[in-house]
Amino acid sequence: MNQIKILGVIALLSILAACRKSGPSALSLSSGAKASTSGMGGYNLTSVNDRAIAVDFNGVGSTGKMDHILLYRPGAGLISIMQNNSNSFSPIWQSTTGIGGYDLLGGPRTASDNALDLAADKIIAFDYTSSGHNDCLLCYRPGTKTVWILQWRLKTESWVPVFQSSTGIGGFDLSEVQDKIIAFDYNGSGKMDHLLIYRSGSAATVWILKNVNGTFSPVFEGGGIGGYNMNQLQDQIIAYDWNSSGLMDHLVCYRPGNEAVWVLQNVNGSFSPVYQTSSGFPQFSVGLPQDRIFAYDFTGNGHQDALFCYRPGTGVFAVEQRNSGGFNSNFSSLGQGLAGYAFPYDPTYVDGYIGDRGFAFDNQSIGQNTGLVFYDAGTNLIDVLNNNNESITQVF
């Protein structure tokens, strides 16, 4: 059944592929003098498998700031952590043989797997020690049950495994290619020290795991969560600060291509919606399968209480902010892109392109994830945007 759903999403992507813009040589950025079309800090982003995330790392210890960029290439073992010196990026740590013993050789099985972000190695930042810092790395390989957690050891200046498993984690077996893991503040403690694992599609499952001295166990198990059924392959979950409290203790569940968006609260382990819609946001419909959302600190208050919504291949984006129990956006574009980043690339199952991807980033190292990183794996293209009092400009 999951295979049928996967094929259905591939059919949608094949339509997008027919309209896919040409390669990076045809790229035109309206104000992109500083845009990087040659990768970052020696990492070239020429593979469609390349991925990037924000991490808390400075080579000495953790700072509580997500101000470094980790780039990695599943299937090839390449990985690099970039430091930012006045918007000039250079590697502070890098390897061609994986990280901490985790080989990063698990690439996508097919081009369509990559376009749909299935299978292949994935890395997330995670607060393993409940320190309030997302300074450990969780590496996992969906469909193979493999998961490791790595911690930086200053004494040896190396990443070392503090958790290794070939049978999943906390009872969740990670045996399906669509399995995904995110860090989550389950207790409202200000610490992203729980793991939410979800399996979308016909065998929908959502678990939340706690960690006690390296032993993981479930505090929540469901076939969906808070009434959201997760029964479509394209369903996504992210953590979010709904109350603007500085706590990433709410969940946004959304279905790209369907316009469904729910925000869930957690009261003593019971999840329920505080917001739900089947028609998207006022300025962003969530109506195409490539639509993506991440939590973002738009106002510079130190809270990721806005939702950055974007549509790869179209130049469409919106920053949705909570307003009287719902959302509204005074900052959006119907097709012009943002600060020189044109959002030029659709995903396509034909060649494996994932299309434009982005995330929030503390580019000023001030403890606020007001910066933005956008990239398109396989094209060399990566941009860093700075937000100064809600005025966004391209700085790399």
N, C-alpha and C positions, 0 to 999 in steps of 0.2 A: 504493500500500500504506500509506504514512504517513497518507493521508487516511482510510483505513478505521480505523486505530488512533486517530486523532484523534476520529473519530465515536464510537468505542467509549468513550473517556474522557468525551466529552460526554454519552453516555447515562447513565454513572454520575453525572455531575454533575447531570443533570436530576432524578434521584431525590432528590439532596440538596436541590435547589431546591424541591421540593415540601414539604420540611420546614423551609425557611429561615425564620428568625425575622423578625418585622416590623422596620421601620426604627428609627433611633436614638431616636425619641420613646418607644419601648417599652422602652428599655434600662434595666436595673436592676443597679447594681453594689453589692455587699454592703458595701464600704468605700471607695466611690469619691468621697469629698468633694473630692479634688484631681484627679480624672480630668478630662481635657480632652475635652469634646464640641464644641469650637469650633476645632479645629485647634491649630497651634503657631506662635507668634510672627508672627501675621498670615497664615500659610499655612493655608488653610481645609480642605484634604483633602476637598473636596466632589466630586471626580471619581473615578470608579472606576479611572481610569488612574493615579492618584497612586502614587508609590513613595517609599521612604525607605531610606537606608543610613547607616552610621557612616563618618566620614572623619577624616583627620589634617590639620587646617587651623586656623590661628588668625589669618589675615589678614596675618601678618608672615613666617612660615616654618613649618616643620613641627616637631613636638615629639616624634614617635614615639608619640603618644597618640591613640587613636580616640575623641576626646571631643567631636566636633561631629556634628551630624545634617544630612545633605543630603536635601532633599525636592524631588522633581521630577515634572512632569506631561507624559509623552510625548504628542505630538500638539498641544500648546498652547504649548510654549516656556518654560513657567514653571519656575523653579528657585530654591531658596533654601538657604543654609547657615546653620544655627542654632548660636549659641554658648550656653553654659549658665552662668548666673550664679546660684548658689545655688538651682538647680532652677527658675529663671525663664529661659525661652528667648526669644531675639530674633535677628533676622537680622544676620549679620556681612557677608554678601554675598548679593545677589539679582539676578535678571534676569527679564524677560518675553520675551526674545528668544533663549533658549538660552544656551550657555556657550562662550566661546572660539571662536566661529564655528560651532560645532555647533548647529544650529537647534532640536533637540528637537521637531521637527514630525512625527516618525514615530510615529503612534499605532497602536493595534491595528486590524486590518481589520474585525473583527466583535466582538460581545460575547463570544462563546465563545473567541476568541483571547485576550481579556483575562483571562477567568476561568482559562484554562489557561496563562497567562503566555507566550504565543507572540507572535512578531513584536514590534513596538513598540520604541522606544528603551530601552536599558538602560545603567546606569552602575555601574561597580565602582571601588573604590579599589585602587591598584596601585603597587608599588615599581619604577617605571620606571628609576630611576637606581641601583638596588642600594645604597641608603643605609641600609636597614633601616627606612625609614619609608614607609608606604602613602600618600604625599602627592600622587600624580598620579591623574588620573581617566581611565579608559578608557570611552569612549562607543561603543556599537555598535548596529546596527539589523539584527537577524536577518532573513534572507530577502532582503536587498538588497546584501550584501557590504560595507556601509559600516562603517568602524571608525576612530575618532580616539583619540589619547592627548593629554591636556591637562596642562600644568604651570603652576603659579602663578609669576608674575614680580613680585617685590616692586617693582622699579624703576617699572613701569607700573601696578602694582596691578591686574593683569588675568590671566585665564587665556589661555594661548596654546597652539596645537597644536604638538607636537613629533613627531607621527606622524599622517598622514592617508592613507586608502586607500579606494578604491571597488571594490577587487578582493579583499577579505578581508585576512588577515594571515598572514605566514609560510608561505604556500602553502595555508592553510585558507580556503576561499572564502566562508564564512558565507552561503551561498545558501539555506539552509532556515530556516523560521520558528522551529523548535525549537532552533536552535543557541544554546548558552550558553557563557559564559566565566567562569572564576574565577581568582583569583590563587593561587599555590601555591609553597611552598618545596621545589623539586625537589632541590636539592643538600644540604639540611639545613644551610644557612648561616645560618638565622635571618632570611632575607630572602624576602619574598613577591614575588620578581622574575621568576618564570616564569608563563606563562599556560597554563592547561589549558582546552582547547576541546572540547566534546563535542556530538555530535548523536545524540540518542536515537531509537529506532524501528527500522524495517526496514533503514535504511541506516546503522546505528550506526557511529560513528567517534569516536575519542578521540585528540587530539593534545596534546602539550606543547611549548611554544615557549620558546626562550631568546632573550634580547635582547643583541646586541653592537653598541653604538654606534648604536642605533636600527634595526638590521636584525634581523628576527626569522626564526628557522629552527627546524625541528622537532628535538627530541631524543628524541621518542617519537611513534610513529604506530601505531594499532591499531584494529581493528574491535571495540571493547571494551577492557578493561584488567584485567590480573591475573586473567583467567578470568571476570570479570564481563562479560556480553555486551552490556549496554546496549540490548537489542533491543525494549524497551517504551517507548512515548512518555513515560510518567510517570517514568522513571528519572532520578535526581538524583545529583550528585556534590558533595561539600564537602571542604575541607581540614580537618585535625584533628590535634591533638597527642596521639597515642596513648600515647607514652612519658612524658608529663608532663615533657618536656625543655625546654619553651619553644619548640619548633620545630613549625611547622604542616607537617610533612613526611610525613604519612600522608593517605590518602584514605578517606572513607566513601562508598560507593556504596549506594543504597537504592532500593527500588521501592514507593512508597506504594500501598496497596490489595492488595499481594501478600505483605507481611511479610518480604521479603528484605532483609537488611542485610549488607554486607561491609565490613571494614576492610582496606585494602591498605598494605603497606610497599613501599618502593623501595630495592632494593639494586643500586647501579651501573646504574640504568636499567631493571632488571627488576622488575616489580611482581608481588606474590603476596599471598594473604590471610593475615592473622594472626588474623582472626576472621571467621566467616561463620555466618549463621543463615537459615533459611527460615520462622521462626516469630516474628519480631520480638524485642523486648526483654522482660525479665521483667515490667516494669510498663507497657510500651507496645508494642502489637502491630504498628504500622505497617500496619494492616490496612484503612484507608480511604484513598481516593484523595487526600483533602485533607491527609493527615498530612505534617508537615514537621519537619526536624531542622536545628539549627545548632550549631557548636562554641561552648563557653561556659566561662568561668572561674568555677566555682561556689564554690570554696574560697578564692579570693582569693590564690592562690599565683603569679599572673602568667601562668599557663598555661591555654590553652583546651583542657583535658583532660577535660571533661565534654561530654555531648551533651544539649542541650535539645530535647525532643521535644514537639510540641503538635498538637492536633487542632482546627482552626477549627470553630466552631459547636457545640461540645460541652462546653467547660470542662475538657477532659481534657488533662493534661500530665504529663511525667515528666522529671526530670534524671537521666540515666543516667551512672553513674561506673564506670570500669574496676575489675574485681574478679577477681583470679586468672585472668586470661586472658579473662574475659567481662565482663559488665556487671551492675550492680545499682543500684537506686534506693531511697533512703530519703526522697526528697522528690518527691512526686507527688500528683495529684488525679484522681479518677475523674469529676469533673464540676463541681467548685466553682470552677474558675478559680484565679487567683493574685493575691493582694494587691489585690483589687478589680477586676482585669481578668478579665472573665467568659468570654473567648473566645466572643463571642456570635454570630459570623457565619460561615456556610458560604460557600464559593464557589458560584456558580451561573452557568451559561452563558446563562441567559435575559436577565439584565440586566448581565452583565459583572463582577459583584462577585468580587474575588479572595479574599474572606474574610480572617480575621485573619492578619496577617503579623508576624514578629518578628525581632530580631537582637540580638546582644551589643553592649554599648556601655560606654565608660569614662566613666560619668556623674560620677565623683569626680575625674577628671583625675589619676589616680595611676599610670597605666600598666598598669591591670588591667581587663580587659573583664568586670567583675562586674555591671555594670548591664544592664538589659533595656529594650528599646523594643518595644511592640506597638501596632499600628494597624490600622484597617480602612478602606481607601480607599473614598470615596464616602459616608462617614457622619460625617465630622468627628472621629472618635474616634482619639485617640493618647494613650498612657500611657507614662511612664518609671518604672521600678521600680529601687529601690536594694537592694543586697545587702550587709548588714553582718553578717559572721561567720555567713553562711548563713541569716540572717533577712531575708526579702525584704518590703519595704514600698513602697507607692506614693508617689512624690514629685512627680509631675506627671501 
